[in-house]
Amino acid sequence: MPTPLSVPVPATPAPPAGRMPALYLSHGAPPLADDPVWPGQLAAWARTLPRPTAVLVVSAHWEEAPLALGATTTLPLVYDFWGFPEHYYRVRYAAPGAPALAEAVRGLLRAPGTPVQDMPDRGLDHGAYVPLVEMYPDADIPVLQVSLPTLDPAGLMETGRRLAPLRDEGVLIVGSGFFTHNLAALRHTGPGVPGWSAEFDHWGRDALAAGDVDALLDFEHKAPAGRLAHPRTEHFAPLFVTLGAAEAAGDLADGRSVIDGFWLGLAKRSLQFG
């Protein structure tokens, strides 16, 4: 049994009893805030969760090897998108940093041959702050973003397994991606949901329900339209960190889809384990 970690708890409220869930969410683009349904779904989801002591986010939009820890004091926002109306660049999310969580992550992940680096000027990208604005709008929960050190599913599952003890300290582990993600292909399809997006979503739903981790790990070959749904796999990759954190805690079989459906033709399936 891993030794419990010393992650500080805010003075109020009390730390949650029991283990925090692990999440994979489809994070949307900045216009998610203007969607008539999705922000409410994220907000309602957050209300069903115990209040975290901190949130640890792995986003599709930060790849850095070796694994990097982002800002732990002031958290700037990274407006890593182009061509949107000006008001999307004025969004603010002044969550506190999580230096003690960063130290706990270092302790769990740092080992011979697997260094961890600090990038203290790297803030929250839109894969982190866009959903958090909807889920925790008061920005009063400490947040730490870490990078994707690889896109290899097995390697990311191992990262998730090693991070799993944080869940017992009240930390909400969030993998943030998009269940299907091929913006180029969308430009060549008509209105509605493309077949490749629907097929992959249905396959992923069934594989998760069956607990077929081997199929998920080999999704590029096992899933219908796998390479169309994810021509580059960074938006599916955070799922494997979540799966690893769930497997290590023994609640992989307890996964469920909290949000499903499509947004601009992309599957917004979002999952909770535990």
N, C-alpha and C positions, 0 to 999 in steps of 0.2 A: 504494500500500500504506500503510495507516494506520501512524503511528509507534507503536511499542510503548509501553505505559503503565507507569508506575512504581508498581505495586501491591505493598506489602511482603509478604514471604513469611514465615510463622512459622519459627522456628529449626528445628523438626522437624515433620513430615518434609520432605524436599526437595520443591521444586515439581514438579508433574506435567510429564512430557514431552509435548509436543504440545499440541493444542487441547482444551479442555474441551468436553463436549457442552452442548447447550442443551435444557432440559426444559420440558414442560408437564405438570403433574400435577393430578389431581382430588384436592382436599385433604380432603374429608370434614368432618364436624362434630366437636366434641369427643368424642363417643362412638366415633369411629374407633378410639381406643386399646383399646376393649373388643371390637372385631370379631375373630373367630377367624382371619381370613385376611389382611386388608388390611395390618395393621402389618408382618407378616412379608414381604409383597410389597414394601413400601417399603424395609424394611431390606435385603432381598436385592438390590434394585435399587442401593442406595447402595454395596453391597460390590463391584459390578461397575464402578463409576466410579473414575477417578483421584481421589485426594484433592484437593479444591479448596483453593486459597489463601484463598478467600472465597466466600460465597454471596450473590448479588444476587437478591432476591425482588420480584416484582410480583404483588400479591394482588388478588383480586376485591373485597376488603373495604376497600380504601383508594382512594377517588377524590378527587383534589385537583388543581386546576389553578391556576397552572402546576405542572408536575411538581415534587413535593416529595421531599426526602431525609429519611428518618427519623433516629432516634437513632444516634449514632456512638460513644458512650462506653458508659455503662450502658444496656442494652436492656430496658426494662420490657415486660411483656406486656399486651396490650389484650384483655380478656375481653369481646369484642364479640358476646355472645350472652346470651339470657335464658331463664329457666325450666328450667335444667338442674340436676342434683344438685350439691350443694356441692363435691364433690371435683374437679369439672372446673375450678373457680375456684381451686384450690390448685396446679394444675400450674405448674411453674417451668421456665424454659429460659434459663440464664444464659450465653448465648453472648457472646463478646467483640464489641465494635463494630468497624467497619471505616472509620476516618476517611480513610485514604489512598484506599480504594476510592471513598468519597464524593467526594473531590477529583477522582479520575479521571473519575467520572460527570459531574461538573460540566463538566470540560473537554470531554467528548465531546458533551454535550447543550446547553450554553449557547451561544447564538448570538443575533444581533440578532433580536428578535421572538419568541424562544423562551427566556424566562428560566427559571431553576431556583431554587427556594426551599428553605430549610432549616427543618425542623420538629424541633428536637433533642429535644423531649419526647415525640415520637410513637414508641411502641414497636412490637413485632411483634404483629400481629393473628393470629387463629387460622388464617387462610389461610397464614400463614408458619410459626408455631411448631408447629401440630399435625403437619404432615408432617415437619418437621425433628426433632422429638422421636423419631420412628421411624427416620429416616434417619441422623441423626448424634446419637445419644443422649448422647454425652459433652459436647456443647455446647462443643466446643473449636475450632470453625471460625468465623472472623469472619463476621458477617451484616450486610447492609444491606438494608432494605426501602425501596422507592421507590413513589410513588403512580402510579395510573392517571391521566394528565392528561386523558384523553378516552376515550370508548367507540367512537370512530371506528376501524374496523379498519385503514384505510389509514394513518392517523396513527400508530397503535400499531406497525404494521409498520416505519414509518420510525424510530420510537424504537428498536426492536429492531436495525435495521441500524446505527444509530449506536453502539449499545452493543456490537456484535459484537466489536470489537478486544479487549474484556476477556477473551474466551474464550482468547485466546493468552497471557494473563497468569495463567491458572489459575483464573479466576473462573467459577463455575457459575451460569449465568443460569437462573432458574426462574420460569416463569409459573404461577401457582397459581390454579385456578378449579374448575369442575366441568363435565364434558363435556355433561351436560344438567342443568337446574336450574329446576324449577318446583314449589316446595313447596306452593303453593296447590292446584295440580291434583292432587297426590298425595292430598290430603285427600278427593278425590271419586272416587278409583279404588279398586278392590279390591286384594287381595294380588297379588303378582307384578309383572312389569315392564309399565308402561303402553305401549300401542302407540306413542304419540308419542315416548317415550324411546328405544325400540328402533329406530324408523325413523330418527330423527335420528342415533343412534349409528352405525348401519350406513352411512348416507349420508356422515357425516363420515369414517369409516374408509376408504371407497372414494375420497372426494375427496382425502384425504391420500395414499393409496397412488398415485393418479394424478398427484399434484403439481398439482392443479387449484386454484391459489391464487385465481384469479378467482372461482370458485364459493364458496370459503371466505370471501372478502371480502364476498360478497353472500349470506351464509348465511341471512339472515332471509327472503329471497325464493326462493333456489335450493333450500334444504333442505326435505324433507317435514317438516311440523310444526315448521318453524323457530321460529315465534313461540310455539308451545306449549312447545317444549323450552327456550326462553329468552325469556320474556315481557319480561324486562329483561336486557340482554346482558352484564352485568358479569362473569359467570362464564365466558363464552366469550372475553371480551376479552383476558385475559392470553395466550391462545394466539397472538395476532398479534404480540406482542412476541417470543415464542419463534420464530415463523416468520421474522420480520425478522432476528433474530440468526442463524438458520440460513441464510437466503438469502444474506446478505452474506458468509458464510464458504463458500458454495458447496456446502453439504451438505443442502440442502432435500430432495433426492432420496433421502437416506440415512435419512429418518425411519422410525421403527417404533414400534408400540404395545408397550409393556413390560407394562402392566397393562390389562386390559379386564374386562368383566363389569359387574355392577350392584350397587348398594348402596341398599337401601330404594327400589328402582325407578329410581334415577338412574344414568346411565352414568358409571363411574369410569375411563374410558379415559385413559391417561396415556402420554405420548410422549417419545421421545428422538431428537434430531438430532445426528449426529456421534458 
